[in-house]
Amino acid sequence: MATPISMFDPSILKELVTTKVYFGKYKDSLICDVPVHYLEWLDRQGMPKGKAGMLLSTALVIKSNGLDEILHELKRKYGVKSRF
């Protein structure tokens, strides 16, 4: 049986810093730039289905655990500029 670590897809982290939100208040913002309070609200309302929901949920977990530095480092690595 695969362990959670062996099932992790590192491309998800790149997508967090390169994929934009396609709806709502933060439309056209990078997923990694969406504030945690909005991610928490989305979580209470129900995350979108599919890949967008998975990426938003991943961003929520990272940010709510104080691991924002991971996202900052990934943005530097991939040369991504923040909107905010």
C-alpha positions as CSV (number, residue, x, y, z in Angstrom):
1,M,0.0,0.0,0.0
2,A,1.3,3.5,-0.9
3,T,2.1,5.9,1.9
4,P,0.8,9.5,1.7
5,I,4.3,10.7,0.9
6,S,4.7,8.4,-2.0
7,M,1.4,9.6,-3.4
8,F,2.3,13.2,-3.3
9,D,2.6,14.9,-6.7
10,P,5.2,17.8,-6.5
11,S,3.7,19.5,-9.6
12,I,0.8,20.5,-7.3
13,L,3.1,23.0,-5.6
14,K,4.0,24.6,-8.9
15,E,0.4,24.8,-9.8
16,L,-0.4,26.7,-6.5
17,V,1.9,29.5,-7.6
18,T,1.0,29.5,-11.3
19,T,-2.7,28.9,-11.4
20,K,-5.2,31.8,-11.1
21,V,-8.6,31.7,-9.5
22,Y,-11.3,31.8,-12.1
23,F,-14.2,33.1,-10.0
24,G,-15.3,35.3,-7.1
25,K,-13.7,38.2,-5.3
26,Y,-10.2,37.0,-6.0
27,K,-10.7,36.2,-9.7
28,D,-7.4,36.4,-11.7
29,S,-5.3,36.2,-8.5
30,L,-2.9,33.4,-8.1
31,I,-4.2,30.7,-5.8
32,C,-1.2,31.2,-3.5
33,D,-2.1,34.9,-3.1
34,V,-5.7,34.3,-1.9
35,P,-6.0,35.3,1.7
36,V,-6.6,32.6,4.3
37,H,-9.8,34.2,5.5
38,Y,-11.3,33.8,2.0
39,L,-10.0,30.2,1.8
40,E,-11.7,29.5,5.1
41,W,-14.9,31.0,3.9
42,L,-14.8,28.9,0.8
43,D,-14.2,25.8,2.9
44,R,-17.3,26.6,5.0
45,Q,-19.4,27.2,1.8
46,G,-18.0,24.2,0.0
47,M,-14.8,24.2,-2.1
48,P,-15.3,23.9,-5.9
49,K,-15.1,20.4,-7.2
50,G,-12.2,19.1,-9.2
51,K,-8.7,20.4,-9.5
52,A,-9.5,24.0,-8.5
53,G,-11.0,22.8,-5.2
54,M,-8.0,20.5,-4.5
55,L,-5.6,23.4,-5.1
56,L,-7.6,25.8,-3.0
57,S,-7.8,23.3,-0.2
58,T,-4.1,22.7,-0.4
59,A,-3.4,26.4,-0.2
60,L,-5.7,26.5,2.9
61,V,-3.8,23.8,4.6
62,I,-0.4,25.4,3.9
63,K,-1.5,28.8,5.0
64,S,-3.5,27.8,8.1
65,N,-0.5,25.9,9.4
66,G,1.8,28.9,9.0
67,L,3.8,27.4,6.1
68,D,3.4,30.5,3.8
69,E,7.2,30.5,3.3
70,I,6.9,27.4,1.2
71,L,4.7,29.4,-1.2
72,H,7.1,32.4,-1.2
73,E,10.1,30.2,-2.0
74,L,8.2,28.5,-4.9
75,K,7.2,31.9,-6.3
76,R,10.9,32.9,-6.3
77,K,11.9,29.6,-7.8
78,Y,9.4,29.9,-10.7
79,G,9.8,33.7,-11.1
80,V,6.2,34.5,-10.2
81,K,5.3,38.0,-9.1
82,S,2.6,38.6,-6.5
83,R,-0.5,40.6,-7.3
84,F,-0.7,41.9,-3.7
